[in-house]
Amino acid sequence: MTIRNKFSLIAVAALLVCLAVIFFNYQQAHKGKVLLQAVPIQTSYGWGYDIMAGERKYIEQKFIPAIPGKQGFKSPEDAMLVGNLVIKKIISNQEPTISVKDLKELGLISDTAMRK
């Protein structure tokens, strides 16, 4: 076996060891954690969202929160904006509530829309 082949073999072995270490560290770091995901849903009001914790439904929101009445979001993209904000709040250990201010900051409502 040539010196070049020995170094190639050592390099491949070192790469495999590194990949194994990375894989096992990733597994340990994510052990016991649940994936949160927002999913748009079509409702009788328009669009809403579910917050899924793994395979379980954690939150079901059929209409726009924080505004009077039961009005759905106009699009699945609008629903996802709010659903993803709820997830950010949960991850940050905040209450997963949505305010009128949140909706305004996301560009989903304006002051004139609230006066109607």
N, C-alpha and C positions, 0 to 999 in steps of 0.2 A: 504494500500500500504506500502510495507516495505521500509526501508531506502535505501537498495540496488536498488530497482526499481526506487526510486526517483532520485538517482544519475545517473542511466542509462538513464532515461528520460531527465535529465538536460544535460548529455553528448551528447546525440543524438541531442537535440535542439541546443546546442552550435555548434556542427559540421555542422548542416544545415545552421545556421547563417553565419558561416565562409565560407562555400561554396558559399552562395549567395553573400557575399561581394567580394570574389575573382572573381566570374563570372561577376558581374557588373563592377568591376575595369578593368577587361580584356576587356570588351566591350567598355568602355570609352577610354582606352589607344589605341585601334585599330580603333576607329571611324574615318572615313575619309581617312584611309590609303589604298593603293592599293597593292596587292600582285604582285611582279615581279617574273617571272618564265622564264627560258630558256627552249626551246623545240627544239629538233633536227628535221631537215626536210631533206628529200631526194630531191636533185635537179639534174638538168641535168649536173652539174659540179661534183657531188659527194654528200657530206653532207654539210649542212649549219645549221643555227639556227634562230629561231624567239625569240624575247624577248616579252613576253606577259605581259601586265599591266591589271590584272584582266582578263576579257574576250576579251580585245582589243589587236590587234597586235601593238606593240610599235616600234619594229625594226625588219626588215627582212634582214638577211645576208645570201645570197646564195652561197658565196664563201669566201675563206680565205682573210681577210682584211690585208692591209699593204704590200702585195707582188704583184709584177707585174703580169698582166694577170688575168684570171678568173679560178682559181683552187679551187676545193672544198676540204673540209676536207676528210681524208681517212676513218673516222669512225664517228658514232654519238657521241662516247665518246670524240673524239678530238673536235668536234663542241661544245659540252657541256662545255669543259674546258674553251673555249674562251667566250661562252655565259655567263657562271657564272662569269668570270672576268669582263665582261661588266656590269653585275648587281652589283658587288661589287663597281665598279667605280661610277655608278649612285647613289648608296646608300651613298657613300662617297662624294657626290657633286663634282665629277670629270667629265671631258668630257668622254663620253663613247666610246672613240676611242682606237684602238688597234695598237700598234707599232710592228716593227720587234723585238725589244727588248723583248716585252711581249711574242711574239710567241716563242722566244728562251728560255726565262725563264720557259715557260710551256713545253719545250721539243718537240715542234711541228716542228721546223725547226733548221737547223744547219748552220754554216758559209758556209760550202761547198754547201749546197742546194741553198743558195742565189747567189752563183757565176755562177750557170748554166744558 
